[in-house]
Each structure stands twice: as C-alpha cells, then as structure tokens.
Amino acid sequence: MDINDYIRRKRGGKSLTPEEAIRKYAGMDETELMNELFKVAAEGRASGELNNDIVDGFYQKMLPLLTPEQAERMRELIIKLKQ
C-alpha cells in the first residue's frame, strides 16, 4: 500500500481531489497542519494501515518536487512521524 491507497481507504475509497485538499487545508496555519498530520498518522498506525515503509515511500515520491530547504523540513517531519 502507498500513501494514496491509505488516503483512499480513510475516505471510504475516495481520494481528495487537489481542489478538495486546497479547500480543506488552505486556511490552516503550520501548527494546525502539523496537528492534522500527526493525528491522521496516529490513527493510521493504530489501525495498522500506516507504517514506516509507506511514510518512506511518500517522502521518496515528494523529494524531487522539493527545494533543499523543504526536503530537510520534510525529513525532520518524517523522523517525527516514525517515532
């Protein structure tokens, strides 16, 4: 399973469209976004649907799209998600 499969399962088989994601997250500040990320990750771990391999796969997919600064910030978040 990859991160997209996980998101689809959490939404009852549906993925967020880019427009839905923008509407959902655009108004959140960084703290709110991080809280949402860690909440969803904890739920996924508790249900057994999210593991370190999925988190690593997501990071690897995103890496080419990020600036060096963004990549470093995401790496820090990935480390926290794995704890």
N, CA, C and O of each residue as an XYZ file, in Angstrom:
332
protein
N       0.850     -1.168      0.000
C       0.000      0.000      0.000
C       0.898      1.235      0.000
O       1.927      1.263      0.674
N       0.502      2.249     -0.759
C       1.232      3.502     -0.710
C       0.357      4.563     -0.048
O      -0.763      4.271      0.371
N       0.856      5.772      0.047
C       0.142      6.827      0.772
C      -1.197      7.142      0.115
O      -2.165      7.453      0.810
N      -1.269      7.066     -1.220
C      -2.536      7.329     -1.905
C      -3.583      6.275     -1.555
O      -4.750      6.603     -1.343
N      -3.169      5.013     -1.495
C      -4.100      3.948     -1.092
C      -4.600      4.187      0.325
O      -5.784      4.006      0.609
N      -3.708      4.589      1.204
C      -4.082      4.857      2.585
C      -5.121      5.978      2.662
O      -6.116      5.866      3.378
N      -4.879      7.053      1.923
C      -5.812      8.182      1.929
C      -7.169      7.751      1.373
O      -8.210      8.113      1.922
N      -7.159      6.983      0.293
C      -8.422      6.496     -0.281
C      -9.201      5.659      0.734
O     -10.414      5.823      0.873
N      -8.517      4.773      1.437
C      -9.186      3.944      2.450
C      -9.796      4.792      3.555
O     -10.911      4.531      4.008
N      -9.056      5.814      3.987
C      -9.554      6.686      5.050
C     -10.790      7.453      4.606
O     -11.618      7.830      5.435
N     -10.920      7.686      3.310
C     -12.058      8.436      2.778
C     -13.115      7.521      2.183
O     -13.925      7.967      1.370
N     -13.126      6.252      2.569
C     -14.125      5.329      2.059
C     -13.941      5.003      0.591
O     -14.918      4.837     -0.140
N     -12.686      4.910      0.152
C     -12.390      4.570     -1.235
C     -12.185      5.760     -2.141
O     -11.880      5.587     -3.321
N     -12.346      6.974     -1.618
C     -12.212      8.174     -2.440
C     -10.950      8.937     -2.065
O     -10.590      9.015     -0.890
N     -10.285      9.494     -3.060
C      -9.136     10.366     -2.820
C      -9.615     11.808     -2.772
O     -10.638     12.158     -3.361
N      -8.879     12.620     -2.079
C      -9.133     14.053     -2.152
C      -8.691     14.551     -3.515
O      -7.601     14.216     -3.979
N      -9.518     15.337     -4.147
C      -9.067     15.997     -5.365
C      -8.157     17.140     -4.933
O      -8.203     17.559     -3.777
N      -7.333     17.649     -5.843
C      -6.499     18.802     -5.460
C      -7.334     19.968     -4.943
O      -6.937     20.642     -3.993
N      -8.477     20.207     -5.558
C      -9.335     21.309     -5.123
C      -9.864     21.073     -3.707
O      -9.925     21.999     -2.899
N     -10.245     19.825     -3.413
C     -10.727     19.498     -2.067
C      -9.619     19.671     -1.044
O      -9.852     20.187      0.049
N      -8.426     19.245     -1.392
C      -7.295     19.385     -0.470
C      -6.994     20.850     -0.202
O      -6.724     21.235      0.935
N      -7.041     21.658     -1.239
C      -6.794     23.097     -1.063
C      -7.842     23.700     -0.146
O      -7.511     24.450      0.772
N      -9.108     23.374     -0.391
C     -10.178     23.906      0.470
C     -10.014     23.453      1.917
O     -10.217     24.231      2.850
N      -9.644     22.192      2.091
C      -9.535     21.643      3.439
C      -8.364     22.236      4.219
O      -8.494     22.536      5.405
N      -7.226     22.404      3.556
C      -6.004     22.771      4.278
C      -5.540     24.212      4.098
O      -4.662     24.661      4.834
N      -6.092     24.941      3.157
C      -5.603     26.288      2.848
C      -5.702     27.252      4.015
O      -4.841     28.115      4.181
N      -6.725     27.118      4.810
C      -6.909     28.051      5.911
C      -6.147     27.708      7.171
O      -6.195     28.454      8.149
N      -5.438     26.575      7.161
C      -4.722     26.144      8.357
C      -3.331     26.764      8.416
O      -2.648     26.907      7.401
N      -2.932     27.126      9.631
C      -1.547     27.572      9.795
C      -0.658     26.331      9.979
O      -1.152     25.203      9.991
N       0.626     26.548     10.119
C       1.557     25.420     10.207
C       1.255     24.509     11.398
O       1.326     23.286     11.279
N       0.923     25.094     12.526
C       0.619     24.291     13.713
C      -0.594     23.409     13.475
O      -0.581     22.228     13.823
N      -1.636     23.967     12.888
C      -2.835     23.186     12.601
C      -2.547     22.059     11.612
O      -3.031     20.938     11.775
N      -1.750     22.368     10.579
C      -1.387     21.338      9.604
C      -0.592     20.211     10.249
O      -0.833     19.038      9.964
N       0.352     20.559     11.114
C       1.156     19.534     11.786
C       0.291     18.696     12.719
O       0.454     17.478     12.793
N      -0.625     19.342     13.430
C      -1.537     18.596     14.303
C      -2.374     17.615     13.498
O      -2.549     16.466     13.904
N      -2.891     18.060     12.363
C      -3.686     17.184     11.496
C      -2.839     16.023     10.975
O      -3.290     14.878     10.969
N      -1.628     16.313     10.543
C      -0.722     15.274     10.038
C      -0.462     14.212     11.096
O      -0.578     13.020     10.814
N      -0.117     14.623     12.298
C       0.201     13.665     13.352
C      -1.039     12.917     13.845
O      -0.947     11.755     14.242
N      -2.196     13.582     13.821
C      -3.437     12.905     14.193
C      -3.762     11.796     13.197
O      -4.055     10.668     13.593
N      -3.711     12.113     11.920
C      -4.017     11.122     10.884
C      -2.987      9.991     10.900
O      -3.341      8.826     10.725
N      -1.723     10.332     11.109
C      -0.678      9.305     11.173
C      -0.901      8.371     12.368
O      -0.744      7.156     12.245
N      -1.263      8.933     13.509
C      -1.523      8.095     14.694
C      -2.706      7.163     14.457
O      -2.667      5.997     14.850
N      -3.752      7.668     13.820
C      -4.907      6.816     13.503
C      -4.498      5.684     12.559
O      -4.915      4.540     12.735
N      -3.683      6.011     11.561
C      -3.228      5.011     10.600
C      -2.355      3.957     11.240
O      -2.473      2.773     10.922
N      -1.493      4.366     12.125
C      -0.641      3.403     12.832
C      -1.481      2.500     13.735
O      -1.257      1.292     13.804
N      -2.444      3.099     14.422
C      -3.296      2.326     15.323
C      -4.117      1.276     14.574
O      -4.365      0.186     15.088
N      -4.528      1.613     13.370
C      -5.331      0.677     12.582
C      -4.467     -0.312     11.806
O      -4.980     -1.266     11.221
N      -3.145     -0.080     11.803
C      -2.240     -0.957     11.065
C      -2.137     -0.634      9.588
O      -1.495     -1.367      8.836
N      -2.759      0.450      9.165
C      -2.743      0.817      7.753
C      -1.564      1.697      7.360
O      -1.283      1.854      6.172
N      -0.881      2.264      8.323
C       0.250      3.138      8.039
C       1.473      2.607      8.760
O       1.419      2.287      9.948
N       2.576      2.517      8.032
C       3.827      2.053      8.635
C       4.986      2.854      8.068
O       4.795      3.700      7.194
N       6.176      2.588      8.561
C       7.353      3.347      8.137
C       7.642      3.210      6.652
O       8.120      4.160      6.033
N       7.364      2.049      6.065
C       7.604      1.876      4.635
C       6.729      2.814      3.808
O       7.191      3.381      2.818
N       5.480      2.981      4.204
C       4.579      3.890      3.494
C       5.052      5.328      3.654
O       5.056      6.095      2.691
N       5.447      5.691      4.859
C       5.944      7.043      5.117
C       7.203      7.305      4.286
O       7.338      8.367      3.678
N       8.118      6.343      4.262
C       9.336      6.496      3.463
C       9.023      6.611      1.977
O       9.641      7.406      1.269
N       8.067      5.819      1.503
C       7.682      5.870      0.100
C       7.124      7.230     -0.286
O       7.427      7.754     -1.357
N       6.304      7.800      0.596
C       5.763      9.131      0.360
C       6.885     10.152      0.274
O       6.894     10.997     -0.621
N       7.819     10.077      1.190
C       8.950     11.006      1.195
C       9.748     10.896     -0.101
O      10.119     11.912     -0.688
N      10.010      9.688     -0.544
C      10.779      9.491     -1.773
C      10.043     10.040     -2.997
O      10.671     10.581     -3.907
N       8.723      9.904     -3.023
C       7.936     10.448     -4.139
C       7.954     11.969     -4.143
O       7.993     12.588     -5.207
N       7.925     12.567     -2.974
C       7.879     14.025     -2.867
C       9.235     14.688     -3.056
O       9.304     15.835     -3.498
N      10.301     13.993     -2.733
C      11.642     14.567     -2.725
C      12.010     15.333     -3.995
O      12.547     16.435     -3.886
N      11.749     14.805     -5.194
C      12.137     15.551     -6.396
C      11.381     16.864     -6.587
O      11.815     17.717     -7.362
N      10.270     17.035     -5.897
C       9.454     18.234     -6.056
C       9.815     19.341     -5.072
O       9.279     20.446     -5.152
N      10.713     19.047     -4.153
C      11.015     19.959     -3.052
C      12.330     20.688     -3.238
O      13.268     20.172     -3.845
N      12.379     21.900     -2.703
C      13.652     22.609     -2.627
C      14.492     21.922     -1.553
O      13.955     21.149     -0.760
N      15.784     22.184     -1.512
C      16.607     21.580     -0.446
C      16.087     21.911      0.957
O      16.124     21.061      1.846
N      15.607     23.130      1.157
C      15.084     23.511      2.469
C      13.810     22.737      2.798
O      13.634     22.269      3.923
N      12.923     22.604      1.812
C      11.688     21.850      2.024
C      11.986     20.375      2.279
O      11.353     19.740      3.123
N      12.956     19.839      1.542
C      13.331     18.434      1.720
C      13.850     18.190      3.133
O      13.532     17.171      3.746
N      14.643     19.114      3.645
C      15.169     18.975      5.007
C      14.036     19.047      6.026
O      14.003     18.260      6.972
N      13.118     19.975      5.843
C      11.980     20.109      6.763
C      11.128     18.841      6.722
O      10.697     18.343      7.762
N      10.889     18.320      5.515
C      10.099     17.102      5.408
C      10.826     15.926      6.047
O      10.195     15.086      6.689
N      12.147     15.854      5.881
C      12.912     14.779      6.508
C      12.745     14.830      8.023
O      12.586     13.793      8.667
N      12.781     16.028      8.593
C      12.569     16.181     10.033
C      11.181     15.694     10.449
O      11.026     15.052     11.488
N      10.182     16.003      9.635
C       8.810     15.556      9.938
C       8.696     14.037      9.836
O       8.027     13.401     10.650
N       9.348     13.467      8.839
C       9.315     12.014      8.647
C       9.925     11.315      9.871
O       9.405     10.304     10.342
N      11.012     11.859     10.367
C      11.647     11.285     11.569
C      10.665     11.313     12.744
O      10.556     10.339     13.489
N       9.954     12.425     12.906
C       8.978     12.538     13.997
C       7.812     11.577     13.789
O       7.313     10.983     14.745
N       7.376     11.424     12.529
C       6.274     10.509     12.248
C       6.625      9.060     12.563
O       5.747      8.262     12.892
N       7.895      8.726     12.464
C       8.332      7.350     12.697
C       8.494      7.034     14.175
O       8.664      5.868     14.531
N       8.447      8.024     15.034
C       8.644      7.795     16.467
C       7.421      7.208     17.113
O       7.422      6.954     18.318
